Amino acid sequence: MIAQAIGCVVFPPYSESFGRKQLFIAATISYCVSSIAIARASTVSVITIFRFISGLASAVPTNIVAGSAEDLFHAGHRIWMIYAWAVTTNVGACVGPIFGTFVAESLGWRWIFYLSTIITGLWSVLLLFIKESRPSQLLSKAVAEVCKESGDNTLRTMRLVCTEPIVFICSILTAVVYGLLYLFTGALPIVYKSYGFTPGQASLSFVPLILGIFSGIFTRFYDHRIYKRRQQKSQELEPEDKLTGFAIGAPGVPWIVSMLPLLLVGYATNEFGCTLTGYIADSYTVFASSAFASTAFLRAICCAGFPLFAGRMFTALTANEASSILAAVASVFCVAPVVLLKYGKNIRERSPFAKYSLEQYRHNEVDRDAVLDDDSSV
């Protein structure tokens, strides 16, 4: 996760200047090679080195997909595309502990990485046939202007998180929520083993999280309805119009009392990822990858750190006391939707990054087409 955090800072500015496709291919091949190396490794040092490389590679899909969604789809379609991406990411994080536990018990831990090698190897071949999604207008005419306006590309990610209130707020919220999701990988087995569950059965406690994640589709229908209403009235869709799921999910983040509330946890986690990612993409458009990289950087740090204390926390404090602490943290999140819904537009209007990126976005008319046609891809 630390390697992923480093990659989150390095790769997005590169993709915004030189395109996405080559990064997708390089990252997938690197992850594939790293997985087979880990599966065949005989020493901890070799495993550590290739886990670091795979972590760097994982930063590309974690970040660049949000930028590709902004490249290819208009605001209405991004409601569904970013939701699909968030669901895939979050379900993967929940299926991982279930999949890993049963594979390790039946085939051994090395087969986790053998299967990873097979899957990423197939994806590497498929990615060779995709087209570049970064608009050719931005690549051929505006790269120099973008660099002049935004400063050094390599520092853009950190500059955004330090100077843009929206990016900072979204980064902190998303980082903590995803940190809690990864904390569950250590906490839930402890909670449910006390009920006499085997390791495999305890891993199934992630199933309610998965169901909660999928329930976010109902919020997307509501978002789409708002979008259609705006269209009929010839009004522009504001980024704040798609914060409904965030407002609903904020109060329900981390109760680990029983299986049923985990549905709310799953819903809230996915809504944080989906809604705030979409909000950043809509607010910063051409800088979406760099802005989202700030979020992904802090998220990776929290995802790396939270599981380290999960076991001790739930063992020393008991599940009830530990859950109460997490609930207290979650209660702070309830303020954020109110702030963004009420003041988000004013904050964006004062932001040089948000204003400039929106001007470039409208100038290139990306939002008028559902998907870029073949002539506008590199």
Beta strands, then each sheet from edge to edge (+ up, - down):
end
